[in-house]
Amino acid sequence: MKKSIASMVVLTMVMLLSPLVWAQDGKLPAPQVKTRSAAPPSDAAHWSYEGEKGPQFWAKLDPNFSLCADGHSQSPIDISRTVPASLPKLRAKFSPANLRIVHHEHLADEINNGHTIQVNYSEGDTLTIGDASFELIQFHFHAPSEHTVHGKHYPMEMHFVHQSPSGALAVIGVFIEKGTHNAAFDPIWSNLPKQKGLESHYEHIQVNVDDLLPHSHRTYRYDGSLTTPPCSEGVKWIVMQSPIHLSAAQIWRFTSLIEGNNRPVQPLNHRVTVSDAVAEEAMAR
């Protein structure tokens, strides 16, 4: 599917701005740095991806994390068997989904929180599932992928987290595999924050969010949870079937900062995984 109007993210950076962005005038502007602490509250339960605070122990770290062990609709999962969402019994449960790409300049903040690199939105594009509308609030990365397909991990996975006015969540997952250099990631990758616990507001850098998605919008869909504590359930998952590509150097640039931030796959239990497509619509604002 050819992409038309792209959603733009405006970022401000702590480090020197990419020369490619400002090559047209031959000089770099003085960066306008705005940073603030993004450390969790001192009384928050600390969790990690390994050791005594790893995934198998999350539920014991805080009573609010109990679903990490007791939940029956947990994420991620291994995607191995799917059925068409067009089947009569599934039409109502898996309503058609529509991703509206809005042409709008957003201010965003990029954080290395020790668990992932995350880009937050002040306002975002809209994912509509049936009659429910979800706004993009952040995207982040995992290495290796959290979801697997027939037991296979991809080198990385990107999650676009959307939230409805009522607080319900829907996440678009995008697999990342090794391939050619992906220029759409240059504005983010050139300025990955190395310091943990610091939120950096970036200006002068524009990220074309639409170009971060695969051209094909065929998807896997299922009902799941957050993949990090508190492992809340009721999350609508839409995982793109086609991966996007990053070069080996781009993947290394992320994994040199963060690696092994993937929760193991969880039992499917009673759930059904369906195959479907998400319609894309461009909107002007």
MOURMO-V453514 format. One record per pair of residues at least 24 apart in sequence whose C-alpha atoms are under 10 Angstrom apart, sorted by the first residue. I is the first residue (numbers start at 1). J is the second residue. If there is no record, write none. Layout:
[[I	J] [I	J]]
This chain:
[[1	214] [1	215] [1	216] [1	217] [1	279] [1	280] [2	215] [2	216] [2	280] [3	101] [3	210] [3	211] [3	213] [3	214] [3	215] [3	280] [3	281] [3	282] [4	101] [4	103] [4	210] [4	280] [4	281] [4	282] [4	283] [5	101] [5	102] [5	103] [5	104] [5	208] [5	210] [5	281] [5	282] [5	283] [5	284] [6	101] [6	102] [6	103] [6	104] [6	105] [6	207] [6	208] [6	209] [6	210] [6	211] [6	282] [6	283] [6	284] [7	100] [7	101] [7	102] [7	103] [7	104] [7	105] [7	106] [7	124] [7	125] [7	206] [7	207] [7	208] [7	209] [7	210] [7	211] [7	282] [7	283] [7	284] [8	101] [8	102] [8	103] [8	104] [8	105] [8	106] [8	107] [8	124] [8	125] [8	205] [8	206] [8	207] [8	208] [8	209] [8	210] [8	211] [9	103] [9	104] [9	105] [9	106] [9	107] [9	108] [9	109] [9	119] [9	120] [9	121] [9	122] [9	123] [9	124] [9	202] [9	203] [9	204] [9	205] [9	206] [9	207] [9	208] [9	209] [10	104] [10	105] [10	106] [10	107] [10	108] [10	109] [10	121] [10	187] [10	201] [10	202] [10	203] [10	204] [10	205] [10	206] [10	207] [10	208] [11	105] [11	106] [11	107] [11	108] [11	109] [11	110] [11	119] [11	121] [11	187] [11	188] [11	200] [11	201] [11	202] [11	203] [11	204] [11	205] [11	206] [11	207] [12	107] [12	108] [12	109] [12	110] [12	191] [12	200] [12	201] [12	202] [12	203] [12	204] [12	205] [12	206] [13	109] [13	110] [13	187] [13	188] [13	190] [13	191] [13	192] [13	193] [13	200] [13	201] [13	202] [13	203] [13	204] [13	205] [14	191] [14	192] [14	193] [14	199] [14	200] [14	201] [14	202] [14	203] [15	190] [15	191] [15	192] [15	193] [15	194] [15	200] [15	202] [16	190] [16	191] [17	187] [17	190] [17	191] [17	202] [17	203] [17	204] [17	205] [18	186] [18	187] [18	188] [18	189] [18	190] [18	191] [18	204] [18	205] [19	190] [20	186] [20	187] [21	186] [21	187] [21	204] [21	205] [21	206] [22	204] [22	205] [29	204] [31	202] [31	203] [31	204] [32	201] [32	202] [32	203] [32	204] [33	200] [33	201] [33	202] [33	203] [34	109] [34	199] [34	200] [34	201] [34	202] [34	203] [35	109] [35	110] [35	111] [35	198] [35	199] [35	200] [35	201] [35	202] [36	111] [36	197] [36	198] [36	199] [36	200] [36	201] [37	111] [37	113] [37	196] [37	197] [37	198] [37	199] [37	200] [38	111] [38	112] [38	113] [38	196] [38	197] [38	198] [38	199] [38	200] [39	111] [39	112] [39	113] [39	114] [39	196] [39	197] [39	198] [39	199] [40	113] [40	197] [45	229] [46	229] [47	115] [47	228] [47	229] [48	114] [48	115] [48	228] [48	229] [48	260] [48	261] [48	263] [49	115] [49	228] [49	259] [49	260] [49	261] [49	262] [49	263] [49	264] [50	260] [50	261] [50	263] [54	263] [55	227] [55	228] [55	229] [55	262] [55	263] [55	264] [56	263] [56	264] [58	228] [58	229] [58	230] [58	231] [59	229] [59	230] [59	231] [61	229] [62	229] [62	230] [63	230] [64	229] [64	230] [64	231] [64	232] [65	228] [65	229] [65	230] [65	231] [65	232] [66	229] [66	230] [66	231] [66	232] [67	225] [67	229] [67	230] [67	231] [67	232] [67	233] [68	225] [68	226] [68	227] [68	228] [68	229] [68	230] [68	231] [68	232] [68	233] [68	266] [69	231] [70	231] [71	224] [71	225] [71	231] [71	232] [71	233] [71	266] [71	267] [72	224] [72	225] [72	233] [72	266] [72	267] [72	268] [72	269] [72	270] [72	271] [73	222] [73	223] [73	224] [73	225] [73	226] [73	231] [73	232] [73	233] [73	234] [73	235] [73	266] [73	267] [73	268] [73	269] [73	270] [73	271] [74	223] [74	224] [74	225] [74	226] [74	227] [74	231] [74	232] [74	233] [74	234] [74	235] [74	265] [74	266] [74	267] [74	268] [74	269] [74	271] [75	146] [75	147] [75	222] [75	223] [75	224] [75	225] [75	226] [75	227] [75	228] [75	231] [75	232] [75	233] [75	235] [75	237] [75	263] [75	264] [75	265] [75	266] [75	267] [75	268] [76	145] [76	146] [76	147] [76	148] [76	224] [76	225] [76	226] [76	227] [76	228] [76	237] [76	262] [76	263] [76	264] [76	265] [76	266] [76	267] [76	268] [77	146] [77	147] [77	148] [77	149] [77	151] [77	222] [77	224] [77	227] [77	263] [77	264] [77	265] [77	266] [77	267] [77	268] [77	273] [78	146] [78	147] [78	148] [78	149] [78	150] [78	151] [78	152] [78	153] [78	264] [78	265] [78	266] [78	267] [78	268] [78	273] [79	147] [79	148] [79	149] [79	150] [79	151] [79	152] [79	220] [79	221] [79	222] [79	239] [79	265] [79	268] [79	273] [79	274] [80	148] [80	149] [80	150] [80	151] [80	152] [80	273] [81	149] [81	150] [81	272] [81	273] [81	274] [81	275] [82	220] [82	221] [82	222] [82	272] [82	273] [82	274] [82	275] [82	276] [83	220] [83	221] [83	272] [83	273] [83	274] [83	275] [83	276] [84	220] [84	221] [84	273] [84	274] [84	275] [84	276] [85	220] [85	221] [85	272] [85	273] [85	274] [85	275] [85	276] [85	277] [86	274] [86	275] [86	276] [87	274] [90	272] [90	274] [92	130] [93	130] [93	222] [93	223] [94	129] [94	130] [94	221] [94	222] [94	223] [94	236] [94	274] [94	275] [94	276] [95	128] [95	129] [95	130] [95	131] [95	132] [95	276] [96	128] [96	129] [96	130] [96	131] [96	276] [96	277] [96	278] [96	279] [97	127] [97	128] [97	129] [97	130] [97	131] [97	132] [97	133] [97	238] [97	276] [97	277] [97	278] [97	279] [97	280] [98	126] [98	127] [98	128] [98	129] [98	130] [98	133] [98	277] [98	278] [98	279] [98	280] [98	281] [99	125] [99	126] [99	127] [99	128] [99	129] [99	133] [99	134] [99	217] [99	278] [99	279] [99	280] [99	281] [99	282] [100	124] [100	125] [100	126] [100	127] [100	128] [100	135] [100	279] [100	280] [100	281] [100	282] [100	283] [100	284] [101	125] [101	126] [101	127] [101	209] [101	210] [101	280] [101	281] [101	282] [101	283] [101	284] [102	126] [102	210] [102	281] [102	282] [102	283] [102	284] [102	285] [103	208] [103	210] [103	282] [103	283] [103	284] [103	285] [104	283] [104	284] [104	285] [105	206] [105	207] [105	208] [105	285] [106	206] [106	207] [107	201] [107	202] [107	203] [107	206] [108	137] [108	138] [108	200] [108	201] [108	202] [108	203] [108	207] [109	138] [109	199] [109	200] [109	201] [109	202] [109	203] [110	138] [110	139] [110	140] [110	188] [110	191] [110	192] [110	193] [110	198] [110	199] [110	200] [110	201] [110	202] [111	140] [111	192] [111	193] [111	194] [111	195] [111	196] [111	197] [111	198] [111	199] [111	200] [111	201] [112	140] [112	192] [112	193] [112	194] [112	195] [112	196] [112	197] [112	198] [112	199] [112	200] [112	257] [112	258] [113	193] [113	194] [113	195] [113	196] [113	197] [113	198] [113	199] [114	194] [114	195] [114	196] [114	197] [114	198] [114	257] [114	258] [114	261] [115	140] [115	141] [115	142] [115	196] [115	197] [115	228] [115	258] [115	259] [115	260] [115	261] [115	262] [116	140] [116	141] [116	142] [116	143] [116	196] [116	254] [116	257] [116	258] [116	259] [116	260] [116	261] [116	262] [117	141] [117	142] [117	188] [117	192] [117	193] [117	194] [117	196] [117	254] [117	257] [117	258] [118	158] [118	159] [118	160] [118	192] [118	193] [118	199] [119	160] [119	188] [119	199] [119	200] [119	201] [120	161] [120	199] [120	201] [124	162] [124	163] [125	162] [125	209] [125	210] [125	283] [126	162] [126	163] [126	164] [126	281] [127	161] [127	162] [127	163] [127	164] [127	170] [127	171] [127	172] [127	278] [127	279] [127	280] [128	162] [128	164] [128	170] [128	278] [128	279] [129	170] [129	236] [129	278] [132	164] [132	165] [132	166] [132	168] [133	162] [133	163] [133	164] [133	165] [133	166] [133	168] [133	169] [133	170] [134	161] [134	162] [134	163] [134	164] [134	165] [134	166] [134	167] [134	168] [134	169] [134	170] [134	171] [135	161] [135	162] [135	163] [135	164] [135	165] [135	169] [135	170] [136	160] [136	161] [136	162] [136	163] [136	164] [136	169] [136	170] [136	171] [136	172] [137	161] [137	162] [137	163] [137	164] [138	162] [138	163] [138	171] [139	171] [139	172] [139	173] [139	209] [140	173] [141	173] [141	174] [141	175] [141	176] [141	254] [141	258] [141	259] [141	261] [141	262] [142	175] [142	176] [142	254] [142	255] [142	258] [142	259] [142	260] [142	261] [142	262] [142	263] [143	176] [143	251] [143	254] [143	255] [143	258] [143	259] [143	260] [143	261] [143	262] [144	175] [144	176] [144	177] [144	255] [144	259] [144	260] [144	261] [144	262] [144	263] [145	173] [145	174] [145	175] [145	176] [145	177] [145	260] [145	261] [145	262] [145	263] [145	264] [146	173] [146	175] [146	227] [146	260] [146	261] [146	262] [146	263] [146	264] [146	265] [147	173] [147	174] [147	175] [147	227] [147	239] [147	262] [147	263] [147	264] [147	265] [147	266] [148	175] [148	264] [148	265] [149	241] [151	265] [153	177] [154	178] [154	243] [155	245] [155	246] [155	248] [155	251] [155	252] [155	255] [155	259] [156	243] [156	244] [156	245] [156	246] [156	251] [156	254] [156	255] [156	259] [156	260] [156	261] [156	262] [157	239] [157	243] [157	244] [157	262] [158	212] [158	213] [158	239] [158	244] [159	237] [159	238] [159	239] [160	213] [160	238] [161	226] [161	235] [161	237] [162	235] [162	236] [163	235] [168	233] [168	234] [168	235] [168	236] [169	225] [169	226] [169	232] [169	233] [169	234] [169	235] [169	236] [169	237] [170	223] [170	224] [170	225] [170	226] [170	234] [170	235] [170	236] [170	237] [170	238] [171	224] [171	225] [171	226] [171	235] [171	236] [171	237] [171	238] [171	239] [172	213] [172	219] [172	220] [172	221] [172	236] [172	237] [172	238] [172	239] [172	240] [173	213] [173	219] [173	220] [173	221] [173	237] [173	238] [173	239] [173	240] [173	241] [173	243] [174	212] [174	213] [174	214] [174	219] [174	238] [174	239] [174	240] [174	241] [174	242] [174	243] [174	244] [175	213] [175	214] [175	239] [175	240] [175	241] [175	242] [175	243] [175	244] [175	245] [176	214] [176	242] [176	243] [176	244] [176	245] [176	246] [176	247] [176	251] [177	242] [177	243] [177	244] [177	245] [177	246] [177	247] [177	248] [177	251] [178	243] [178	244] [178	245] [178	246] [178	247] [178	248] [178	249] [178	250] [178	251] [179	244] [179	245] [179	246] [179	247] [179	248] [179	249] [179	250] [179	251] [180	244] [180	245] [180	246] [180	247] [180	248] [180	249] [180	250] [181	245] [181	246] [181	247] [181	248] [181	249] [181	250] [181	251] [182	211] [182	212] [182	244] [182	245] [182	246] [182	247] [182	250] [183	211] [183	212] [183	246] [183	247] [183	250] [184	208] [184	209] [184	210] [184	211] [184	212] [184	213] [184	246] [185	209] [185	211] [185	212] [185	246] [185	250] [186	250] [189	250] [189	251] [189	253] [189	254] [190	250] [190	253] [192	253] [192	254] [192	257] [193	257] [194	254] [194	256] [194	257] [194	258] [195	257] [196	257] [211	244] [212	244] [212	245] [213	240] [213	242] [213	243] [213	244] [214	240] [214	241] [214	242] [214	243] [214	244] [214	245] [215	240] [215	242] [215	243] [215	244] [216	240] [216	241] [216	242] [216	243] [216	244] [216	277] [216	278] [217	241] [217	242] [217	276] [217	277] [217	278] [217	279] [217	280] [218	242] [218	275] [218	276] [218	277] [218	278] [218	279] [219	274] [219	275] [219	276] [219	277] [219	278] [220	273] [220	274] [220	275] [220	276] [220	277] [220	278] [221	272] [221	273] [221	274] [221	275] [221	276] [221	277] [222	268] [222	271] [222	272] [222	273] [222	274] [222	275] [223	268] [223	271] [223	272] [223	273] [224	266] [224	268] [224	271] [227	262] [227	263] [227	264] [227	265] [227	266] [228	261] [228	262] [228	263] [237	273] [238	274] [238	275] [238	276] [238	277] [238	278] [239	275] [239	276] [240	275] [240	276] [240	277] [240	278] [241	275] [241	276] [241	277]]
